[in-house]
Amino acid sequence: MSDLAFFVPAVLGTVAVLVRLPRLRRNVRDPLLRAVVMYLLTCTGVFYFGATSTIVKVNEVTGVPNFAAPLLYSLLMACCGSGIILMITWRGGPPARIRRATRWCAGTYGALAVAMFVLFALGEAPVERLEDLDTYYANTPYIREMILLYLMGHSAAAVIMASLCRRWLSGVPRELRAGLGLMIAGYTITLGFDVCKFAAVGARWAGVDWDVLSTKTARPFVTVSFCFILLGFGVPLIVQRFKEPWRDWTRYRRLETLSRLLHGLTPTTAVVKIPLLSTMGVRRLHRESGIHDGLLTLNPYFDLALRARALADALAHGAADENAAAAADAVMVIAAVDALRADPERRVIASSRELQPEPGEKRDLVRISHALARILLSGDQGRSIPEREHA
């Protein structure tokens, strides 16, 4: 298998780590962020040191044949442990329980990582094997135990992670559910790697040559599973990052009709400018502020009796309470705009001593904007909205 299959995910992992490093420097005490970075680092290390060219270089630099094997296996154990710690931290819970589970996991997989070097030192592996070490030394004392130990540790981690993700599936947002589903798929796929390795080693014990399962079939499982797992962790984070701007843009767009109708009624909406590169959140707040200012200006012109009649009419035609109230507010706003424009000297505003009482329910600006668009589109009021808003 080409080293490209190892270096591509390794580079992706490196980029992910570099993206998070500045945030980690600012929030070094954030346990979740530390767990994410540690998991990405160990995963990236596994792929870098799993490539054949890297294995050759490690053996050459150390002068010890096959020294890359315990190094790679210990990194794999660190990756397994950090993945479980990340899931425990991400899910949350009582701090004492999280600390206890984290210490147990770190201690267990840390001991497994140390055991890789101890067993390698006790065994004998003088012939360098770049791709088939697992099967070549399947019957060698201590090296055999090292191989079995890393496979069991890796399999246990995959089962634990898939189980943790499955337990967490219920009662979570859709984006997190999608991410957990991808991770479950990834950890299930990675078990294919272990099955192939176990089968190849077991075949050697039985005197049968199934080395192709270990050298060719097993490796693609690792690359594919890593992509699923990386996506699983990334999807919720990416969605969370863009969810709020999306909500702001959606609300901004839905308020357009009401904003255009009220634009220019107050000096504030005509004068206040926002920078060209402002975020959608700022634009949404600016639009809502302009709407509230416009409604405040229209308040002396509101005809509550007209609103009551419009509300009764909408309810009589089977509209839901919220939609009927929004339609009634839209009718009242349109009439108030007409009344204000028929009073260029603002005599009503000058003579008013207090604001009109608000309706019993809180105004839903988005529903009012939708109702307003329907009314104006139907042509019932014979009105038009200014073609563009100068924001």
C-alpha positions in Angstrom: 0.0 0.0 0.0 1.4 3.4 -0.9 2.7 5.8 1.8 0.3 8.3 0.3 -2.6 6.6 2.1 -0.7 7.4 5.4 0.7 10.8 4.6 -2.6 12.3 3.4 -4.5 11.7 6.7 -1.3 12.7 8.6 -1.2 16.1 6.8 -5.0 16.6 7.4 -4.4 15.9 11.1 -1.4 18.3 11.2 -3.6 21.0 9.7 -6.3 20.4 12.2 -3.8 20.6 15.1 -2.3 23.9 13.7 -5.8 25.4 13.4 -6.5 24.7 17.1 -3.1 25.6 18.5 -3.8 29.4 18.8 -7.0 28.7 20.6 -5.3 26.2 22.9 -2.7 28.9 23.8 -5.5 31.2 24.8 -7.4 28.5 26.7 -4.7 26.2 28.0 -6.9 25.1 30.9 -9.8 24.0 28.7 -9.9 20.2 29.2 -12.0 19.5 26.1 -9.6 21.6 23.9 -6.6 19.8 25.4 -8.2 16.4 24.7 -9.0 17.3 21.1 -5.5 18.5 20.4 -3.9 15.4 22.1 -6.2 13.1 20.1 -5.3 14.8 16.9 -1.6 14.7 17.7 -1.5 11.0 18.5 -3.6 10.1 15.5 -1.3 12.1 13.3 1.7 10.5 14.8 0.3 7.0 14.1 0.0 7.9 10.4 3.4 9.5 10.1 5.2 6.6 11.8 3.0 4.0 10.1 4.3 4.9 6.6 6.9 2.4 5.3 9.4 5.2 4.5 9.2 6.4 8.1 9.6 2.9 9.5 12.8 2.5 7.5 14.1 5.9 8.7 13.4 5.1 12.3 15.2 1.8 12.2 18.1 3.4 10.4 18.5 6.3 12.9 18.2 4.1 16.0 20.3 1.3 14.6 17.9 -1.2 16.0 16.0 -3.5 13.5 12.3 -3.1 13.9 12.5 -0.5 16.6 9.8 1.4 14.7 7.3 -1.4 15.7 7.1 -0.7 19.5 7.2 3.1 18.7 4.3 2.8 16.4 2.3 0.5 18.7 2.9 2.8 21.7 1.7 5.7 19.6 -1.4 3.7 18.7 -2.1 3.0 22.4 -1.7 6.7 23.1 -4.2 7.4 20.3 -6.7 4.9 21.7 -6.5 6.3 25.2 -6.7 9.9 24.1 -9.7 9.1 21.9 -11.6 7.6 24.9 -10.6 10.5 27.1 -11.8 13.0 24.5 -15.2 11.2 24.3 -15.5 11.2 28.1 -14.6 14.9 28.4 -16.8 15.9 25.4 -19.9 14.1 26.8 -19.4 15.8 30.2 -20.9 14.8 33.6 -19.8 15.2 37.2 -16.2 16.5 37.3 -15.1 13.8 39.8 -16.4 11.0 37.6 -14.7 12.6 34.5 -11.4 12.9 36.4 -11.6 9.3 37.7 -12.4 7.9 34.2 -9.7 10.0 32.6 -7.1 8.8 35.0 -8.1 5.2 34.6 -8.0 5.4 30.9 -4.6 7.3 30.8 -3.1 4.9 33.2 -4.3 1.8 31.4 -3.2 2.8 27.9 0.0 4.4 29.3 0.9 1.1 30.8 0.2 -0.6 27.5 2.4 1.8 25.7 5.3 1.1 28.1 4.6 -2.6 27.8 5.3 -2.4 24.0 8.9 -1.4 24.6 9.4 -3.8 27.5 8.2 -6.8 25.5 10.2 -5.7 22.5 13.4 -5.4 24.6 12.7 -8.9 26.0 12.1 -10.5 22.6 14.4 -11.0 19.6 13.5 -9.5 16.2 16.8 -9.3 14.3 15.4 -9.4 10.8 13.9 -6.1 9.7 10.3 -6.5 8.5 8.7 -3.4 7.0 5.2 -4.7 6.3 4.7 -8.2 7.7 6.3 -8.0 11.2 3.0 -9.1 12.8 2.9 -12.4 11.0 6.7 -13.0 10.6 7.2 -12.8 14.4 3.8 -14.3 15.3 5.5 -17.3 17.0 8.4 -15.4 18.6 8.3 -15.2 22.4 7.6 -11.7 23.8 7.3 -10.2 20.3 4.2 -12.3 19.9 2.8 -11.0 23.2 3.6 -7.4 22.1 1.6 -7.9 18.9 -1.4 -9.5 20.7 -1.4 -6.8 23.3 -1.5 -3.9 20.9 -4.3 -5.6 18.9 -6.4 -6.2 22.0 -5.8 -2.7 23.2 -6.8 -1.3 19.8 -9.9 -3.5 19.5 -11.0 -2.7 23.1 -10.7 1.1 22.4 -12.8 0.7 19.2 -15.5 -1.1 21.0 -15.5 1.3 23.9 -15.6 4.4 21.7 -18.5 3.0 19.5 -20.4 2.1 22.7 -19.9 5.6 24.2 -21.1 7.2 21.0 -24.1 4.9 20.8 -25.1 5.7 24.4 -24.9 9.4 23.7 -27.0 9.4 20.5 -30.4 10.0 22.2 -31.5 13.5 23.1 -28.7 15.4 21.3 -28.9 18.0 18.4 -29.0 16.7 14.9 -25.5 17.9 14.0 -24.1 16.0 17.0 -26.2 13.0 16.2 -24.7 13.0 12.7 -21.2 13.3 14.0 -21.7 10.5 16.5 -23.1 8.3 13.7 -20.0 8.9 11.6 -17.8 8.1 14.5 -19.7 4.9 15.2 -19.2 3.9 11.6 -15.5 4.8 11.8 -14.9 2.8 14.9 -16.8 -0.1 13.5 -14.7 0.0 10.3 -11.5 0.1 12.3 -12.4 -3.3 13.8 -12.0 -4.7 10.3 -8.3 -3.9 10.7 -8.1 -5.9 14.0 -10.1 -8.8 12.5 -7.7 -9.0 9.5 -4.6 -8.9 11.8 -6.0 -11.4 14.3 -6.9 -13.8 11.4 -3.4 -13.5 9.8 -1.6 -14.1 13.1 -3.9 -17.0 14.0 -3.3 -18.5 10.6 0.5 -18.4 11.3 -0.1 -20.3 14.5 -2.0 -22.9 12.5 0.8 -23.1 9.9 -1.2 -21.3 7.2 -0.1 -18.3 5.2 -2.7 -15.6 5.3 -0.2 -12.7 5.4 -2.0 -10.8 2.7 -4.8 -10.1 5.3 -2.2 -8.3 7.4 -0.1 -6.6 4.8 -2.7 -5.6 2.2 -6.3 -6.0 3.4 -5.9 -4.5 6.9 -4.4 -1.1 6.1 -7.2 0.5 4.1 -9.5 0.0 7.1 -7.3 2.4 9.1 -7.4 5.1 6.5 -11.1 4.9 5.8 -12.0 4.7 9.5 -9.8 7.7 10.3 -11.7 9.8 7.7 -15.0 8.8 9.2 -13.8 9.6 12.7 -12.3 12.9 11.7 -15.6 13.9 10.0 -17.5 12.7 13.0 -15.6 15.1 15.3 -15.5 17.9 12.7 -19.2 18.0 11.7 -20.6 19.2 15.0 -17.9 21.8 15.4 -18.3 23.1 11.9 -22.1 23.2 12.2 -21.9 25.0 15.6 -19.5 27.5 14.1 -21.9 28.4 11.3 -25.2 27.8 12.9 -25.5 31.3 14.6 -24.5 33.2 11.4 -27.0 31.1 9.5 -29.7 32.0 12.0 -28.8 35.6 11.8 -28.9 35.6 8.0 -32.3 33.8 8.0 -33.9 36.2 10.4 -32.3 39.2 8.5 -33.8 37.9 5.2 -37.2 37.2 6.7 -37.5 40.7 8.2 -36.8 42.4 4.8 -40.4 43.2 3.9 -41.1 44.9 7.2 -37.8 46.7 7.2 -38.4 48.1 3.7 -41.8 49.4 4.7 -40.5 51.1 7.8 -37.3 52.4 6.3 -36.9 56.2 6.4 -39.7 56.8 8.9 -37.1 57.8 11.5 -33.9 59.8 11.2 -32.0 56.9 12.9 -32.6 54.4 10.1 -31.7 57.0 7.5 -28.4 58.1 9.1 -26.9 55.1 10.9 -24.6 53.2 8.6 -22.9 49.9 9.1 -19.5 48.9 7.7 -19.5 47.0 4.5 -17.8 44.0 6.0 -20.0 43.8 9.1 -21.0 40.3 10.3 -24.5 39.1 9.7 -25.2 39.3 13.4 -24.5 43.1 13.3 -26.6 43.5 10.2 -29.5 41.6 11.8 -29.3 43.7 14.9 -29.2 46.9 12.8 -32.3 45.8 10.8 -34.2 44.9 14.0 -33.2 48.2 15.6 -34.5 50.1 12.6 -37.8 48.1 12.7 -38.2 48.9 16.4 -37.5 52.5 15.8 -40.0 52.6 13.0 -42.7 50.9 15.1 -42.0 53.4 17.9 -42.5 56.3 15.4 -45.7 54.8 14.2 -47.1 54.1 17.6 -49.3 57.3 17.8 -50.9 56.3 14.5 -51.7 52.7 15.5 -55.4 52.0 15.3 -56.1 49.3 17.8 -59.7 49.0 16.8 -58.6 48.2 13.3 -56.2 45.6 14.6 -59.0 44.0 16.7 -61.3 43.8 13.6 -58.5 42.3 11.5 -57.7 39.8 14.2 -61.3 38.7 14.5 -61.5 38.4 10.7 -58.4 36.3 10.5 -59.5 34.0 13.3 -62.9 33.7 11.6 -61.2 32.4 8.4 -59.4 29.7 10.4 -56.0 31.2 10.9 -53.9 30.0 13.8 -53.7 32.4 16.8 -50.1 33.4 16.0 -50.7 33.9 12.3 -53.9 35.8 13.0 -52.1 38.2 15.4 -49.3 38.8 12.9 -51.8 39.5 10.1 -53.7 41.9 12.4 -50.4 43.7 13.3 -49.4 43.9 9.6 -52.8 45.5 8.7 -52.4 48.0 11.6 -48.8 48.8 10.6 -49.8 49.4 6.9 -52.6 51.7 8.0 -50.3 53.6 10.4 -47.7 54.1 7.6 -50.5 55.6 5.5 -51.6 57.8 8.3 -48.1 59.0 9.0 -47.5 59.9 5.4 -50.8 61.7 5.3 -49.5 63.8 8.2 -46.2 65.3 6.8 -46.0 67.9 9.6 -46.2 65.1 12.3 -49.1 66.8 14.1 -50.3 63.5 15.6 -46.9 62.8 17.0 -46.6 66.3 18.4 -50.0 66.2 20.1 -49.6 62.7 21.5 -48.8 62.6 25.2 -48.3 58.8 25.7 -47.7 55.7 23.6 -50.5 53.4 22.5 -50.8 50.4 24.8 -49.1 47.3 23.4 -51.2 44.3 22.4 -51.4 41.5 25.0 -48.9 39.2 23.2 -45.3 40.1 22.3 -45.0 41.0 18.6 -43.3 38.4 16.4 -41.5 40.5 13.9 -40.8 37.7 11.5 -44.4 36.6 11.4 -45.5 40.2 10.9 -43.0 40.6 8.0 -44.4 37.4 6.4 -48.0 38.5 6.8 -47.1 42.0 5.4 -45.5 40.4 2.4 -48.7 38.3 1.7 -50.9 41.4 2.1 -48.8 43.5 -0.2 -48.5 40.7 -2.7 -52.2 40.3 -2.8 -52.6 44.0 -3.6 -55.3 44.4 -0.9 -53.8 47.6 0.3 -52.8 49.0 -3.1 -49.3 49.7 -1.7 -45.7 49.1 -2.8 -42.5 48.8 -0.8 -39.5 50.9 -1.6 -37.3 48.9 -4.0 -34.2 48.9 -1.8 -33.1 49.6 1.7 -30.1 52.0 2.2 -28.4 50.3 5.2 
